[in-house]
């Protein structure tokens, strides 16, 4: 049966920066093709993509991932019934334990200065719930805890098999876009897990990259003129690179995760269309914020290739297994594009997966000219429109 897979390939040049550092503060790296390359972890770019959703999607289409899930739910219970403000936290903890199987209890860490010693109970791990799911749980609590919001009444209510099933169903339907895309793991209830519809590769430099150190000083503004020396000194590590970035979206899995969507009146394909468009724009334009104030490394991709496939995802990272040499005039982008322009048609021809109809190229400048034959030339706006329309046709036809 044909599948619907969206492949996204990006070349992006990043100046001196420290986008994603390890436990020593050094930019992450990896050995590939026998040399050390710059690397940005998939987790860092997924986080940046999720943050970009805040500007692209309404709040009710997104989820909340936190250990402080009882506080988030308690606020929604209070919003629905202000008279339940006092027992809201205990009510939230009771229904969350029943719905997710997780043990909700006060944190074991010592309270910090000014922090309430009787802190609200927390989940033992980050719990990912959509705002719609939290609202459904809040409505369940208000209806099932009696007129006085009694925790004992709610627990008795949850002992009824059908009622507990209803609470569990509240957290297993109407998934938010970010849960549907990136998945969810509920350690204590595997049946509540959501399989991620997106795979994101570690961004990796196409060439050898060295790590450098910047020695800096800071002057005390109130030091007298005759007092030499700095008020503070330190070092920060950085590197620079032309990165190859890759992500694949399993549109069929995304549709299964979203189901009918968050709005009853929407067409069956509308939720998938919105999710694909938001992910595509967010993944292309987002940037991890590590040391961003220090380096101000705000760049956008120089080239984006998008492929809609019907069999399996395919990365083009093999084009860069041999490190790209520096160009005659300096830089790596021109040669990187030339590598892809040669590698991609050969790979697709040999495996019989070439398709001009579902290939798009979004590029900037003369250095990327060689990529033009790999797909229809588009701007970002046209790319989002055309890809979304192609996905809608595939999802709508069942092909």
C-alpha positions in Angstrom: 0.0 0.0 0.0 1.5 3.4 -1.0 2.6 5.7 1.9 2.8 9.4 2.1 6.2 10.5 3.3 7.5 14.1 3.3 11.3 14.5 3.2 12.9 17.8 4.0 16.5 18.5 3.2 18.2 21.8 4.2 21.6 23.4 3.7 22.2 26.2 6.2 25.4 28.1 6.9 25.9 29.1 10.6 28.7 31.6 11.6 30.7 31.4 14.8 28.2 30.0 17.3 27.4 27.5 20.0 23.9 26.3 19.1 24.0 23.1 21.1 26.6 22.4 23.7 27.6 19.3 25.7 28.1 19.1 29.5 31.5 20.9 29.2 30.1 23.8 27.3 31.7 22.8 24.1 29.7 22.7 20.8 28.5 19.2 20.0 30.4 17.4 17.3 30.6 14.0 15.6 33.0 11.9 13.5 31.6 11.3 10.0 33.6 10.3 7.0 36.7 10.1 9.2 36.7 13.7 10.3 35.1 15.7 13.0 32.1 17.7 12.0 29.9 20.3 13.7 26.7 18.7 15.1 23.4 20.0 16.4 21.3 17.3 18.1 17.9 16.4 16.8 16.4 17.1 20.3 17.7 20.7 20.1 16.1 21.4 16.7 12.9 19.7 17.7 12.7 21.9 20.7 13.3 25.0 18.5 10.6 23.8 16.1 8.1 23.3 18.9 8.8 26.8 20.2 8.2 28.2 16.7 4.7 26.6 16.8 3.8 29.3 19.3 3.7 31.9 16.5 2.2 29.6 13.9 -0.6 27.8 15.7 -3.3 28.7 18.2 -2.7 27.7 21.8 -5.5 25.2 21.8 -3.8 23.2 19.0 -0.7 22.7 21.1 0.2 20.6 24.2 2.0 21.1 27.5 5.0 19.0 28.5 5.7 19.3 32.1 6.1 17.5 35.5 3.9 20.2 37.0 0.9 18.7 35.2 -1.3 18.9 38.4 -0.9 22.6 38.6 -1.8 23.0 34.9 -4.9 20.8 35.4 -5.8 22.5 38.7 -5.9 25.9 37.0 -8.3 24.5 34.4 -10.5 23.0 37.1 -10.6 26.4 38.9 -11.5 28.1 35.6 -14.4 25.8 35.1 -15.6 26.1 38.7 -14.0 28.7 40.9 -15.6 27.2 44.0 -13.2 24.2 43.6 -10.0 26.4 43.9 -9.0 24.9 47.3 -9.3 21.2 46.5 -8.3 21.7 42.8 -4.7 20.3 43.2 -5.8 17.2 45.1 -8.6 16.6 42.6 -6.2 17.0 39.7 -3.7 14.5 41.2 -6.5 11.9 41.8 -7.8 12.0 38.2 -4.3 12.0 36.7 -3.3 8.9 38.7 -6.4 7.1 37.5 -6.1 8.3 33.8 -2.4 7.8 33.3 -1.4 5.2 35.9 1.4 7.5 37.1 2.2 8.1 40.7 1.5 11.8 41.4 3.3 12.9 44.6 5.1 16.0 46.1 8.6 16.5 44.7 11.4 15.1 46.8 13.8 18.0 46.2 14.2 20.6 49.0 12.2 23.8 48.5 14.3 26.7 47.3 14.3 30.1 49.0 10.8 31.6 49.0 9.3 28.3 47.6 6.3 26.8 49.3 7.4 23.8 51.4 4.1 22.1 50.6 4.7 22.1 46.9 2.0 20.7 44.6 2.4 17.0 43.7 4.2 16.4 40.4 4.5 13.6 37.8 7.7 11.6 38.1 8.5 12.5 34.5 7.6 15.0 31.9 4.0 14.4 30.9 2.8 15.6 27.5 -0.9 16.5 27.3 -2.8 18.7 24.9 -4.7 21.6 26.2 -7.9 20.0 24.9 -7.1 16.9 26.9 -6.5 18.9 30.1 -9.9 20.7 29.5 -11.6 17.3 29.1 -10.1 16.1 32.4 -11.1 19.3 34.2 -14.7 18.8 33.0 -14.6 15.2 34.2 -13.5 16.3 37.6 -16.1 19.0 37.9 -18.8 16.5 37.0 -17.5 13.6 39.1 -16.4 15.2 42.4 -19.8 16.2 43.7 -21.2 19.7 44.5 -18.5 20.3 47.1 -15.5 19.1 45.1 -14.8 16.2 47.4 -11.7 14.2 46.6 -13.1 11.0 48.2 -16.2 11.4 46.0 -14.1 11.7 42.9 -12.0 8.6 43.9 -15.2 6.6 44.4 -16.4 7.8 41.0 -13.2 6.6 39.4 -13.6 3.1 40.9 -16.4 2.5 38.5 -14.9 0.8 35.4 -16.7 2.9 32.9 -15.8 6.2 34.6 -12.1 5.3 34.8 -12.2 4.4 31.1 -13.8 7.8 30.4 -10.9 9.6 32.2 -8.4 7.5 30.3 -10.1 8.3 27.0 -9.8 12.0 27.8 -6.0 11.8 27.6 -6.0 9.4 24.6 -8.1 11.4 22.1 -7.9 14.9 20.5 -4.1 15.0 20.5 -2.4 18.3 19.9 -0.3 19.0 16.8 3.0 18.7 18.6 2.0 15.4 20.3 0.9 14.0 17.0 4.2 15.1 15.3 6.7 14.3 18.0 5.0 11.5 19.9 4.5 10.8 23.6 5.7 8.3 26.1 3.7 7.5 29.2 6.0 5.2 31.2 3.3 3.8 33.4 0.7 3.2 30.7 2.2 2.1 27.4 -1.2 2.0 25.8 -1.3 5.9 26.0 2.0 6.2 24.1 1.8 8.1 20.8 4.1 7.0 18.0 6.0 10.1 16.6 5.0 11.0 13.0 8.3 12.9 12.6 11.9 11.8 12.5 14.6 14.5 12.8 18.3 13.7 12.1 21.1 15.4 13.9 22.2 18.4 11.8 25.8 17.7 10.7 28.5 19.8 9.1 29.3 18.9 5.5 33.0 19.6 6.1 35.7 19.3 8.7 35.1 21.7 11.5 37.4 22.8 14.3 36.3 24.1 17.8 37.7 27.5 18.7 37.7 29.4 22.0 37.0 33.1 22.6 38.8 34.6 25.6 36.8 37.5 26.9 37.0 40.1 29.6 34.4 42.4 31.3 35.3 45.7 32.8 33.8 46.9 36.1 32.1 50.2 35.3 32.8 51.6 38.7 36.6 50.8 38.8 38.8 53.9 39.1 41.0 54.9 36.2 44.1 53.9 38.0 42.9 50.4 38.8 43.8 48.1 35.9 42.5 44.7 35.2 39.1 43.2 34.3 36.2 42.6 36.6 35.6 39.2 35.0 37.4 36.9 32.5 36.4 33.7 30.9 36.3 31.7 27.7 33.5 30.4 25.5 33.9 27.7 22.8 32.4 28.0 19.3 32.5 26.7 15.8 31.1 27.5 12.4 29.8 25.3 9.7 27.6 24.7 6.7 25.1 22.2 8.0 23.0 19.5 6.3 19.6 19.1 8.1 17.0 16.4 7.4 13.6 15.5 8.7 10.9 13.1 7.5 7.2 13.3 8.2 5.0 10.1 8.0 1.8 11.8 6.9 -0.2 8.6 7.4 0.9 8.3 11.0 0.2 12.0 11.5 -3.3 11.5 10.3 -3.8 8.5 12.6 -2.5 10.5 15.6 -4.7 13.6 14.9 -7.8 11.6 14.1 -10.7 13.8 13.3 -8.8 16.8 14.6 -9.5 19.4 17.3 -12.5 21.0 15.7 -15.7 19.0 14.9 -16.5 21.1 11.8 -13.2 20.6 10.0 -12.8 18.4 6.9 -11.0 15.1 7.5 -7.8 16.4 5.9 -7.7 19.9 7.5 -5.8 18.9 10.7 -3.1 17.1 8.7 -2.8 20.0 6.3 -2.4 22.5 9.1 0.1 20.3 11.0 2.2 19.7 7.9 2.3 23.4 6.9 3.2 24.4 10.5 6.0 21.8 10.8 7.4 22.6 7.4 7.6 26.4 8.2 8.8 25.9 11.8 11.5 23.3 10.9 12.9 25.5 8.1 12.9 28.8 9.9 13.7 27.8 13.5 17.1 27.9 15.2 18.3 26.6 18.6 19.0 29.4 20.9 22.2 28.2 22.6 24.5 31.2 23.3 22.4 33.3 20.9 22.9 36.5 22.8 26.7 36.0 22.7 26.9 35.3 19.0 23.8 36.6 17.3 24.0 33.9 14.8 20.5 34.4 13.2 20.7 32.8 9.8 18.1 31.2 7.5 18.7 28.2 5.2 20.3 28.8 1.8 18.6 25.9 0.2 15.6 23.6 1.0 14.6 20.5 -1.0 11.2 18.9 -0.2 10.2 15.5 -1.6 6.8 13.8 -1.3 7.4 10.1 -1.5 5.2 7.0 -1.5 7.5 4.3 -0.2 10.0 5.3 2.5 12.0 8.3 3.7 15.4 8.9 2.1 18.2 11.1 3.5 20.8 12.6 1.3 23.5 12.7 3.9 25.6 10.2 1.9 26.5 13.0 -0.5 28.7 14.4 2.3 30.4 11.2 3.6 33.5 12.6 1.9 34.1 16.0 3.5 33.3 18.9 1.2 36.5 20.8 0.3 36.7 24.6 0.7 35.8 26.4 -2.6 38.4 28.3 -4.7 37.0 31.6 -3.3 36.4 30.2 0.1 33.2 28.7 1.6 31.5 25.4 1.3 27.9 26.1 0.1 28.6 26.1 -3.6 30.4 22.7 -3.6 27.7 21.3 -1.2 25.0 22.2 -3.7 27.0 20.7 -6.5 27.4 17.5 -4.5 23.6 17.2 -4.0 22.9 18.1 -7.6 25.0 15.1 -8.7 24.1 12.7 -5.9 20.3 13.1 -5.7 19.3 12.2 -9.4 21.7 9.3 -9.4 20.4 7.8 -6.1 16.7 8.3 -7.2 17.3 6.9 -10.7 19.1 3.8 -9.4 16.3 3.1 -6.8 13.4 4.1 -9.1 12.1 6.7 -6.7 12.4 9.9 -8.8 9.4 12.0 -9.2 9.4 15.5 -10.7 5.8 16.1 -9.8 6.4 16.0 -6.0 9.7 17.8 -5.7 10.2 21.4 -4.7 13.4 23.5 -4.4 13.5 26.7 -2.4 17.0 28.4 -2.7 18.9 31.7 -2.4 21.8 33.0 -4.4 24.0 31.9 -7.2 25.9 29.3 -5.1 22.7 27.2 -5.0 22.0 27.4 -8.8 23.0 23.8 -9.4 20.0 22.6 -7.3 17.4 24.2 -9.6 16.8 21.0 -11.7 15.9 19.0 -8.6 12.4 20.3 -8.3 10.0 23.1 -9.0 11.4 26.4 -8.0 9.3 28.1 -5.2 9.4 30.7 -2.5 8.6 29.8 1.1 5.0 30.8 0.8 4.5 28.9 -2.4 6.3 25.9 -1.0 3.9 25.8 2.0 0.9 26.2 -0.3 1.9 23.6 -2.8 3.1 20.9 -0.4 -0.1 21.3 1.7 -2.2 21.0 -1.4 -0.3 17.9 -2.5 -0.7 16.3 1.0 -4.4 17.1 0.9 -4.9 15.4 -2.4 -3.0 12.3 -1.2 -4.8 12.1 2.1 -8.2 12.8 0.6 -7.8 10.1 -2.1 -6.3 7.5 0.2 -3.4 7.1 -2.2 
